Amino acid sequence: MEWYFAMLILVGSIAGFIVIGMPVALAFLTANIIGTLIFMPNILGMLQIVENSTDLVTKFTLAPVPLFILMGGLFFHTGLAKIVFDALDRLLGAIPGRLSFLAVGGGTVFAALTGSSLANAAMLGSLLIPEMERRRYKPHMAIGPILGVGGLAIIIPPSAIAVLLAGIANVDVGKLLIAGLAPGLVLAGLFACVIAIQLWRDPDAAPRYDMPPVPLSTKLRLLFVDTMPIFIIIAMVIGLIVFGIATPTESAAFGVLGVLIAAALFRRLSFGALAQALRGTVLVGGMVFFIVMGSAVFSQLLAFSGA
């Protein structure tokens, strides 16, 4: 079979399944089965799919992925995210475009805890969009910062995607995680600069409104009580990897333990929150691993078929 026919069958089947609404993981699985039956029409082909898939997802380098997802889930479901968010909100004061800047600042912090762009954007959207609409922010000043900073979670460590890429490419996980720190912070700074330029060009895009003054004692409490524990957890998770004290897996486990302790100290830890976080970890982590398995086998089929 010519290579372009093989390419059409494999890529076309993936695209077709996704267009009709099939989940990405199932689309890869179905396309892989079709490709195996066409290009490897025997039982050995199916056995090869199973072996390649299990070899990939049983790598120890992928162990941090569910832990990072669990850390972000605990941070959100225990209510720690709202505590930190409200503290940053009050610390910013009545600056122009404060909610847009808050999206960038809060999103950068959340990115270092969730490791998932989808979770980061969903968290920011649920917390900020209603207030932005109430304050009559223009759409590009409300949705733009959230969509932009939401993507930082795949760059700023701990990033679940970086761990997956490191496992697939057989590169050092710790080095790849740390490599995303500086670019992520630079992007966050550039997002803030873009917001400032937009406000200079069109002050009505994010109308300024009065905020009650916050006493110095309250600011100190917000800084050292409400936000400092989370920043310590972030610094420790990243620092353990940077200085080679712990492996990414150990660092991720430390992060989960740190969020659990912080939630207990804030009296936000409950069986309901823990169950929701664990359920989300199983659903998201399972889907991620299925996608990785499917995409890896798909690439092998492309190579085997000559496409």
Steps between C-alpha positions, in 0.01 A plus 500: 500500500626847412601718794238766426219243514629381836519860620146567378362193679672565833478879523158509334357252747632699796360826361167341415450347843584829674265696270205275590563567868693192609740562792861538388618191689231281343567653158866398524407153627250438218736633233780282638281189482402583141863566406618179665239291317605656167879512535564220754210256436584232756493439872860617532392849400248522782753359746749763387247778571441368852871458571599844371217668691578334832874564463436871456258566786687284751810718486594629843569844350124549453425447871494878577210560258212376722666657805517843336137465389400400854687797645307739277171325574553528875595866463173571318249277680615585853444870434866600537487646150225742601687601817816585306301665224305723740823595678671601175186689399505714815877552487483643146278788608317736265738497204365534144424164344549328834297192407701447181826532692355272764432240231866509397639495854257245635526287188879488529470384861234245415710373208772405747249291694262347247734390220199496268401779260138384490471507878678835519275668243184347650598614848573857389188519287269386778653744749551808279265512201180575699669788684652635177161499331347678798773766481436540124840386379522467123523137379863521388604632841301233684546183298838581343712499818333183626556308176855629474613425852306173506752355258788570737417184696660287226820709523552600864607208720353276621356429156330167432556546126874551553516175697317317220731645234806406705374145540425461129826662384713329769651825627565613855167595661647743753697696241201526267278625784750765606553607138141628494532726804667805342294496176179470703585798720607704197168425330311603813690830503423556131130433561504769770673742260236435233225575754672825597528604134134419437399709802714789375331483159147443631446572872132406467592142409539428872318773694659606824287477814548591863618244753485541878847570643674204660684571829867406523430236765247335269745509210765330714250232605395443139863474393643282775198295606284457189758485222839416652428129567410443135808687376715290734351181352568623146856603588570166667356292215706687240805544725527129579528431127731795421757413766482127438380422852206291380380339181193644325292213640614571857448872446146440374424282802633774726273750325193283560595465867559875528158586355335249735672658801410852383137399449492349849651815653239715324231252613400434141587131483200268477418155368282659232783720369743208513257275312443764230874553456567126476214451255629782280851355513378159385291648217757751372803279559335199340399698193851649469660156515255361244583788264873441548458128434291562190728766354812289555352196325365728225849637431636144480228407252593801287862386497410136428265589213755733342275803536 
